[in-house]
């Protein structure tokens, strides 16, 4: 079985502020929801803070989780409403088929592997000089490169991004010329840099995190299902890689 959970987070609580500020701390809270050894399965999670006063945590697990501790520490345990919704993922997986279209959201950590960083750090320069490191994982930092990273990989992830359904520009207005030619049903809704330290490690972990949103069309159901359940890109333990789907708006 696979389960998708949605947990309401109260950003005013002391524990919530820790979880919201540190992907490492949030990862620990997520792992404690699994009763058996959580290292035996891939757990994906994503924090959606479109409304910073009402953030939601989404988590995908193979084991049915228990979010009591998180609701008590970082939610509204005495308030009305569904504090932690846990849904069986099987009905969604049954809809996966070639040609099906969905609205989607993905928070990811776009990176590239290179042996020649344009602006190497002091440590990287030393490693290059003495031959200790042949390749480095470098984050894409501009929106253009982040979009290119995404669009260049969709086929290997089992889907494609449809061409944008937009009218021709009005007379006197130049058409959009960007990384998507022609324009695609894709946009970046959030970009941020997150820096945190792991216990026992003095060197901080730095992530450049991007949230992509738009529409997709499935081209390879088997590969797509694998990415849906296993995640996309690096930094999966720190809130990246969870692709979620929703019906397209009426009329699409």
N, C-alpha and C positions, 0 to 999 in steps of 0.2 A: 504494500500500500504506500501511497504518497499523500502528504497533507500540505495544504497551504494555509498558513495562519496569518491573521491580521490583528495586531495588538495596539490598543490606544495608549499613547504615552503622554503623561502629564509633565510638561517641561518645567513646571515650577518646583518640583520636588528635588531634594538634594541628590538623591541617587540618580534621578533622571538626567540631571545636568552632567554627571560623570559619564553616563552611557552615551549621551548625545555628543559629548566632546571627544570621546575616545573610542574609535572603532575596536580597539583591543578590549576595552572594558565591555562594550556591547557584545562582542563575540563571546566573552565569558558568560554573560547573562543568557545568551541564546543557547549555549551548550548545556547549561544547567536545566534546560527544559526537557532533556532526553533522559529517561530513567535508566537505561542501560548505558554501556560504554559509547559515548557519542563519537569517538574517534573512528568507529567502524563504519560510519556513513558520511556522505557528503552533505553538509548542511549549508544551504544558501540563505542569505538574508539581505534585506535592503531597507534603509530608512527613508521614508518619503516625508519631507518637511515642506511641502508646498505652502502650507499654512504653518508657520513656526509655532503658533499657539496650540495647534492640534496635530502634532506629528503622528504618523503611523509606522509601525514596524511590520514588515512582511517577512515571513520565514517559510522555507520549503524544506520538509523533512520526510524521511521514509518511515520513521517511527512516529506514532501519535504523541504529540508533546503535551506537557502540563505547564501552563503559563501562570500558575498561581503566584509563584514567587515574584515574577516580573510585574504583575498587576499590583501586588502588595507593596513592592518597592518603588515602582515608577509609574503607576497608573492612577485610576480613580476607583479604588476598591469599594467605596461606599456609594458610588453614584449609580444612576440608572443606566441602562443600555448594555450592550454586549461588549464586555471588556476585551475578550480574546476570542475571535471567531476562528474556528478550525474547520476546514472544509476538505472533503475527499477530493483528490485531484483526478480521479478516474473519469468523471464525466467530461472534463476538458480534454484529457488525453484521447478520448474516444472521437473527438472532433478533428483531430489532426489528419489532414489529407492533402494531397497535391492540389494546388490551386486555391485552397482556402485562404481567406484574408482575415486578418485580425488587427485591431489597434494594439500597440505594445508599448512597454516602458522597460528600459534597461539602464542601470547604473553600472558603469564599467571603469576600468583603469587602462586606458589606451597606452600601449608601450611599443617600443621597437628594440630589436637586438642589433647592436652595431659594435664593430671593433675599433671604430674611429669616432669617438664623441667630438662634436664640434667645439664644445667648451668643456673639456675634461676637468674634473675636480682634482685637487692635489693628490688624493689617494688614487684616483684613476690614472693620472699621469705617471705616478710611481709604478703602478701595476703594469702599465703599457711598457714602460722603460725596461723593466726587468723580466718581462714575459710571463708574469704570474697570471694574467687574465687575458683571454683572447676575445671575449665578447662581453658587452655590458648591456643591461636592460635599462633603457632610457625612456622616461615618460614623454608623451606628446603633450605640449603645453599650449598650443594655439588651437582655436576652434576649427580652423581649416584642416590642420593635420589630424585632429581628433575625428572629424567627419570622414576624412579620407581613410583613416584606420578602420572605421566601422564599415564603410561602403565597400572597401576592397576585400572584406572577409565574409560578407553575407552569404555568398554561394557556398563556401566551405562550412557554413553554419546551417545550411539547408533551407534558406529562404532568400527572397529578394525584396527590395524596396520599390513599390510601384512608382511610376511617374506621377508627379503632382497633378491633381485634377483642378487646374486653375484656368481662368479665362485669359485670353491674350491681354497684354498691358494696354491701357487706354492711350490714345494718341498723345504723343509728347512725353511719354514716360518710358524710360529705358527698361528693357527686360532684365530680370535678375541674372547676373553672371557670377556664379560662385563655384564652390567645389563640386556641386551637384549639377551636371549638365547632361540631359535636361534636369530641371529641378525635381527632387524626389519628395515623397511623403515622409519627411524626416526633419527633425529639428533638435537642437540642444536646448534643454530647459533649465539646466543648472550646471555650473562648473565650480570646482573648489579645490583647494590644496589642504590636505589633512596631514598633520605631523603629530606623532605620538611615540612614546617609548615603551618597549616591552620590558617586563621584569628581567633584571640581570643583564640588560644590554644598554650600554651608555649611549650608543649611536641611535638617533631617532629614525623611525620609519616615516618616509615622506611619500604620500600618494597624491597624484593628480586625478581627481574623480570627476566623471562626466555623466550626466543623465541624458539619455537619448529617448525620444518619444516620436511616435508616428504610426505608420501602417506597414504591414509586411504581407507577403504572399509566399506560402510554403511551396518549395520546389522539391525537397527530399524529406518525406515524413520521418524516415528512420533517423537520419542525421539530426533533423530538427528536434525530435523527441529527446535524443541524447543530449543536446545542448540545453534544452528546456529543463531537464532533470539534473544535468551535471554542471551547468553554468558556463559562462562565456568570459574569456580573458583571465588575467591574473588577479590577485588580491581577493579571492573569494571569501577568505576568512574575515575580511574587513569590510564587508558590505557591498562587494562588487560581484557582478556575474549573474544575478537573478533576473531573468527575463520573464515578465508577466504579460498576459494577454487579456484582452477584453473585446466584446463585440464592437464592430465599427458603428459609428453613428448611423441612424436611420437614413436611408437614401443613398448610402455608399455601396 
